[in-house]
């Protein structure tokens, strides 16, 4: 696999007299890919039906003549102002009933059929014009689905589409009433037209209602993305990607990815540390200018799974960003470190955001590879260094992993719907397991919740899995080692009810969770021999082997055959020692890495990373 570098560029932001020099400098810096066009709809079509593609023709030609390959984005994340006049009801509506107005970006509702028709139209026009252009070597659909809390819409369009979705799923309101348990609080419906969206209720809505709305909302993203891909497929042979974000769980990335050739994501390590990660003030201070040592790697592994092996970074932070609560400058060398870590996890390309810092509008404080005056920024020097290193670096090779971690978007929706504890968060739980595995020096594969074959891994972990899919249930015997579930795993039916036989209902594991409790900060359940459960603990009745007990004698980890169940959320130190022991049981070699030091072993190269200051 040839690894390459790229950059995001906005030729419409700059005079065309500058384009040729920009392209020359990009090529000289060792860049290969240039992403353009994803926010350019108003310049492509300033009035409805008035198409102005000449400038884009010229920009693509200039970039291609410099030896650069273009990733062309569909501009559907930023519909122009005239689109709102044509479709005034296309705006998304927040949970308080307020429209998400024009004036920034992502101002559309996925359920609006008129806007979807417009998206198909502009995508078709682009595909017909550039689908066979030799310089357009890849496509990107839209931009960052889910950014700015834009998946869940409570618009009229969403209400009507949700009713249709429910009617197709349940066929009758009697079936829906039974599935949702609407006998509770007299919530029975006589018609699908009686069903509203689950917002603005007096107290919490029925969790089954919310869960179906979350499934529906995810399906709308899948359908929206698929519509563009289906338009492009007959018009181009170039691969199609979408650029996902970090810690966005509101839609099922696996299902969106099934229609694409490449999964890419936008990596902003320092922004994410400040904005999207629960951590102590000391941890955030230690990694202030580097980013968390595990957050990027988690998403590298996740999107490798979403892309079925093919993945990129479409936007890599090159300096301070503009959108986090605080935006420090990266330490010297971090841009290079982030880039090489992505390649070690199998990235085909790393593209920096952006070429030149914009001197205007919302992102003018976001650094680029160039300053606004076109002088090189520090990030460019590091990108150039990576480009030189790539020319002489050996192939990375495959990265076999003995351990797999299951990540499920529906579980994130479920525990967001009914957290039971103010700080119970599915991503946070899974990431705690991932972090502990990384500190043990391990490679980790992330699997979808319907994984049908576990034979490649000696240890498979499934914390917090909402339901056990039929495919995964059938695959459990294929694991040659241990599959460890819990806490909260398989604790609900797909209709969001407690199973009749009580969870976790795992084949061959004689154990039942009889009571659960969520624990406030500072409160813990002690374990025998030291260690603690924090956040969440469960009481289990079992006839299975008890591997670990709580200090009060109740089971904490039970095992039957190749299945185990963990009845609580271990603190970080406990989780580290527990996973080390589980690995030792399966003959998996581990390390005890210092804080901030991480490792990625491939079949040909072993990479080490120092995130410490």
N, C-alpha and C positions, 0 to 999 in steps of 0.2 A: 504494500500500500504506500503510495506516495503522499507524504505529508506536505501541506502547503499553508501559506499565510495569506490573509486578505484584509480588506478594510471596507467600511461602510462609507459611501460617498453620496453627496447630494448636489449634482451638477446644477440643478435649478436654483441653488442658493448662491451661485457664483457666476460672474461674467464668463461667457463662453471663451473669451480670450485667455482665460486661466486654465481651461480644461487640459490642453495639450501639455502644459508644463506640469500640472498635477499628475497626469498619467505617466509622464517621463520619470518623475520623482518616485512614484509608487513602484514602478518597475525596477528602478535603480535600488530601491530599498529592499528588494527581494520579495515583494508581494505578488501574488498570483491572481487572487479573486477580488472583485469589486462588486459589492451589493448596492444597487440603486433602485429608485422608483417607487419604493413602498409607501411614500407619503405624497405622491406627486399628482393626485387626481385633478386638483384644481388647475394645474398647469397643462395637463393632458386634455382636459375638457373644461375650459373656463366657463362655458355656457352649455346647457343641455344640447347635445348633438353637434356642438362646435368642437371638432377634434383638432388638436395641435400636437402632432407627433414629431414634427421636424426636429425640434430641439433634442428629443430623445434619440432619434435616428443619429444625429450628429454626435451626441455624447457616447453612445455605444460604439460608433465607428472610431472615435478618438481613443477610447480605452482599448478596443480590440487591436488597433494599429500599433499600440505600444506593447502588445503581447499579453494583455490582461484578459482574463475571462470574467464575464458578467454574470452575476446572480440578479435576475430581474424580479422585483416584487410586484405582486398585484396591489393596487393602492386602496384596498377596501377598508383599511383601518381608519381612513380619514376622508369620509365623503364630503364633497364641497358644499358650500352654503346653499347653492341652488337646489341641491338634493333635498334639503329640509323643506324648501318651498314646494317641491314636487310631492314629497311624502312627509307631511308635517307630523304624522303619527309614527314615524320610524324611530324616534328617539327612545332609548331605554328609559325605564322608570325605576327609581330606587325603592327600597322597602317601605319608605315613608310616603310614597306616592308622588315624589318630586321628579320631574323629567331631568334627564342628564343632558344638558343643553349643548348647543354648538359653541365652540370657542376653544377647544383643545383637540382631543382625538378620541377614538373608540366610541363615538357618539351614535351608536346604532343598537337596535334590538335584534338579536339573532332570529327572532320569530317573525319578523316583518317580511312578508312574501314579496311586496313591491321592491324593497331594497335588495332582497336576494336576486330578483330579476335583473336589477341594475348591476349587481356584482357579476352575474354571469355575462352580461353584455360587455362590460369593460374588460373582463378577463378574456372573452372571446376576441375582442378587438386587438388586445395585446398579443394573444397567441397567434392570431392570423398574421400579424405584422412581424413578430419576432421569433415565432416558434422554430423556424428553420434558419435563423440568423446564426452564422458560424461563431459569432462572439458571445452569444447568449448560451452559456453552458450549464445553467441551473436556474430554477425558479423558486421563489418563496411566496407562499400564500399569506395574504394579510400581514399582520404583525402583532405578535405577543397576545394571543388570545388570553383573556382573563386579567390583563394588566388593568389597574385602576378599578378593581371590583366590578367588572363589566360582564360577567357571565349571567348572573341572576337578574332578570328584568321582570318588573311587575306591571308591564304595559298591557293595554287592551289586546294587542297582537299576541303577547305571550299568554294571556288568559284564554283566548279562543284556541290557540294552538295546543295549550295544555289540556283543555277539554277534549279535543280531538285525540290527543295522545292517550288519554285515559280511556276513552271509548274504544280505541283499538286494542288497548291492553286488556281491559276487563270485560268488554262486550255488553255488560249489564251493570246497572247501579247496585243490584242485589249482590253481585260478586264483589264489587268494589267495597260495599258496606261491610261485608264479611271480612275481607282482607284487611281493611283499615281498622276494624273494631269500632265502627261508628255507633254501635249501641251505647257506647260510653258517652255521657253528657248529651245524649239525644242528637247526635250529629249525622243521622241517616240522611241520605240524599235520594230524591225520587227521579231526578234527571241529571244527566251530565252537565246541562246548562246551569244547574244550581251551584256547581262547584266553583269556588273562587280560588284565587291564589293565596298561599298561606302567609299572608302578612296583615298587619293592622288588626290582629285578633286581640281580644281583651287580655288573655294570658297566652301561654305557649300553645301553638296549634298542635294537632294530632301529629306525632312523629312520623307515622306512615304516610300522611299527606305530604309532609315536608320532604320525606325521602323520595317519594315519587316525583315531586317538583324538582328535586336535585337531579334525579335521573333524566327527567325530561329536559332540563336545562343543558345538561351535558350532551344529550342526543342532538339538541339544536346546534351546538357547536360542531359536532361531527357532521351533520347534514350540510351546514354552511360551508365547511371546509371541503367536503366531498363534491359539492356543486362546482367549485372552482377547479378541482382536480379533474373532474369529468370533462370539463370544457377544454382543459389544456392537453389531456392525453392524446387525442387524435392530431393535435397541432404541433407537437414537439416530441423529440426523443430524449430531451434533457431531463435529468432527475428533478423531482419536486420536493421541497422541504417546507417546514414551518419552523419559526423560531419561538420556542417555548421560553418560560421564565423560571426563576428559582422560587421554590415553595409556593407554587400556584397549584391548588388541588381542586378547584371548583369544577373541572371537567375531566373526563377520562382521556388522558394523553395516549394511552395504548390504542383506544378506538380511533382517535384522530390519526395516529401514526400508521394504522393499518392501511390507510389510503395513500400514504406518502412513501417516497423512496429513502429519504434521509430525515432523521430527527436532528434538529439543532436547538441550542439554547443560548440565552444571553447571560453571560457570567460577569457579575459585578461583586467581587468578593468583599470589598470594604463597605460598599453600600449595603449589602445583605447582612453583614455582621451587625451593623448599627440598626437596621430596619426590620429584619425578618428572623432573628434568632434569639431564643431565650438563653441568656447566659448571665453570669454574675458580672458586676461592674469590673472586678479584677480581670476576668477573662477578656472582656471587651477592651480593657485598657492594654492588656498584654498583646493582643492581636489587632490593635487599632489600625495600624498601617499595613497589615498583611492580609487580613481576612481570617475567618475561622479555618483551622487546618483540615476540616473534614467536609465543610458545606459544599465546596465546589466538587470534590471527588464524589460525593453522594450523587449529585446531579449528573456528573459524567457517566457514572454507572447506570443511573436510572434511564438516561436518554439513549445510552447504548442499547438498553433493553427495548425502549420504545421504538427505536429505529431498526430493530432486529440486526444489530451489528454495525449499521452505518450511522454515524453521527458527526456533527460539527459543533463548534462554537461560532455562532453568527455575529455575536457582539461580545467582545472581551474588553473589560475595563482597562484603559491605558493611563489613567491618572485620576484625580478627584472627580467625583460625579456631582450632580446638582440636586438630587431628589431625596437623599437620606437625611435624617435629623442632623447629623454632622458629617462632614465630607473631607476627611484628612487626605493628605498626599501619600501615595504608596511609598514604602521604603525603596531605596535603590535596589534593583534586581527583582522586584516582585512581579513585574509584567512578564519578565522572562520566565520566572518560576511558574506562574499560572499557565503560561503557554506550554511549557514542557510537561507540566502535570497533565494537561489535556491530551497531549500526544501519547503520554504513557498509558492513558486509559483508552486509547484507540481512536482518538479524533482524527478525521481525515483532513480537516482544515480548521484554523483558528483565525477569525477575522476581528480586527480591532474596531471599536466604535469611538470615534469616527476619524476621518482623515484630517479635517481642519475644524478647530473649535469655532462654533458659530458666534458671531458678535451680536446676535439679536435673538429675540423670542425666548421661549420657556427654557431652552437648554443651553443658554449662552454661558452658564457657569460650568458646563460639562467639558472636561478636557478632551482633546483629540491628540492625534499623532503630531499635528502641527498646532502652533499657537494661532490666534486670530490674525496675526500679522504674517503668517506663513513661515515663520522661523520654526525649526525643529523643536518639539517638546521632548522631555526625557523619554516618554514612551516610544518614540520613533527610534531612538538609539538602541533601546532594548529589543525592539522588533527586528531591527537590522542585524543585531547580534544573533538572534535566533535563526534568522534566515541564513547567515553564514554557517552556523552550527549544523543546520539541516543538511547543507550540501555535503558534509563529511560524516554525519551521524549514521550509525548502523540502523538497519530496520528494527523496529520495536519488537515485532513478533507477536505471537498470541499471548494471552494473559490468563492461563488456566486458574480457576478458583476452586477451592475445596468447600467454600461456604457460600450459601445463597440466602438472600433476605427477600421475603415477599412484601411488595408494596402495592396497596390497593386504594384507588381513588374513592370507591364507594365507602370504604371504611372511614375515610376522612369526612365524608358527608354525614355518615351515621353518627360519629362521635361529636361532630359539630352540632348536629341536631339534638342529641341527648348526651351531653358530656358527663352529667351526673356529678362532676367535680369541676370547679371553675378553671382549673389548670390542666384538665385532661385533654390533650391534643394528640391526634393520631400521628401527625408528622413528627412531633416532638418525641413520641414514644419510639417510633421506628428509627429516627435519627440517633437516639441514645444507643440503640443496639449497633447501628452502623459505626458510630464513633468508637465504641468499645472494641469492635472488630478491627478497626483501623489502628488503634493503639497497640493491638496485638501483632501488627505487621502483616495483616492478611489482605489478599485480594478478595473482593466480594462481588458476586453477581447478584443483580436485582431481578426478581422474577415477577411476572404478572400474577394476579390471583387465580387465573385459570390455567396455570402451568400444568401440562399433561404428562410431563416426564421429569422425574427428580433423580434419575440414575447417575448424573454427573457429579453430584455433590455429597460429601460425607456428612455435612451438617446443614440443615435447612431451618430457618427461623421465621416464624409467622406471628409476631406480636400484634395484638389488637385487631385481628382479622374479623370483620363484621359477620360474614357468613362464610361457610366452607362450600366452594363451588363443586358441582358434580365432577368436573374434570380434575380438580385438585384432590378431592376425596379418592377418586380412582387411582391417582398417581402416587398416593402415600406409600404403598408397598414397594414402589420402584426405588425408593431412597435406600442406598446401601448402609447408611448410618442412622442418624437421629433426625427427626423432625420435631421441633419444639414450638408449641403454640403458647398463647397467653401473653399477658392477661387480657380479658374480655374477648378472647377469640371464640368465634362461632357462638356468640352469646345471644344472637337474635336470629329469627327467621328472615327470609327476604322481605316479608311483610312487616317487619319491625315488631315482632312479638317475641316473648320469651319462649323458647322451645318447651314442648310439653314434658319432655324427659330431663329438662334443665341442661344448661351448657356444661362442658364444651361438646358433648355428643361426638366424640372421636372414636372411630372403629377400633375395638379391642382395648380401649383405655377405660377401665372401670373407675370413673371419677365424675363427681357432680359438684358444681359450684352452687352452694346453698344460700350464701349471703355475700354481699359486696359492700365495701365502704370506700368513699373518697376521703383523702386526708389533706387537711390544710397545710400550708407551709409551716415548717418547724415541727411537725408531728410525723412520727415514723412507727412502723411495726418492726420490732427487733427479730432477727433470725438467730437460730442456734449457731454458736461458733463465731458470732459477729456478723455484721452486715445488716441492712435494713431494706424494707419496702417503703417507698415514698409515693405520694400522690394517690395510690390505689392499692387495695389489698382485698383478697377474697378468702372466704372460708370454704373448704373443700372436704367432701366426704369421699372416701376412696377405698378400694380393695387392691389398688395397684401398688407397685413399689414406691416408697417415699424416699426420694434422693436427698431432700433438704426439708427441714422443719423450721417453723417459726419458734421463737422463744417460748410461746405459750403451748407448744406441742402440735399445733395444727400443721397440716402439710403445706409446704411452700413450693416444692417441685416434685411432681409424681411422674412415673414412667411405666409404660406398658408396651413391650415389644420395641418397635423403633419409634414410638411416639412418646412425647413428654408434654407436660402442661405446667406452666409457671403461673402461680396464683398471686401475682402482684407485680408491681413496677419497681425493680431494684434501683437503689441509688447507684451513681456512676461507679463507685469503687466496688460495690457488690457485683454489679453487672460485669465489670472487667474480670474479676476473679472467677465468676460463674462461667463465663464464656471460655475463659482459659482452660477450666477443668473439662468442659464439654468438648473442646477441641482436643485436649489430651486423650480423652476417652476414645476419640475417633482416629488417633494417630496423626493429627494435624499439628505441625510444628508452628509455634508462635514465638514472638519476641515481646519484650516489655519496653516499648519505645519511650524515650523522654518526651515531656510535654513539648508540643510543637514540631516534633520530628515525625515524618511519615515515610512510608516505603511503598513502592509498587514494583512487583517483580513480573517480568515477562519471560517468555521462553528464550530470549536472546540478551536482554539487558535488565539490570536492576537499577531502579531510580530511587534516589533518596531526596527528601525535601525538608528544608529547615524553615518552618514558619515562625520560629522564635525570633524575637527582636534582635 
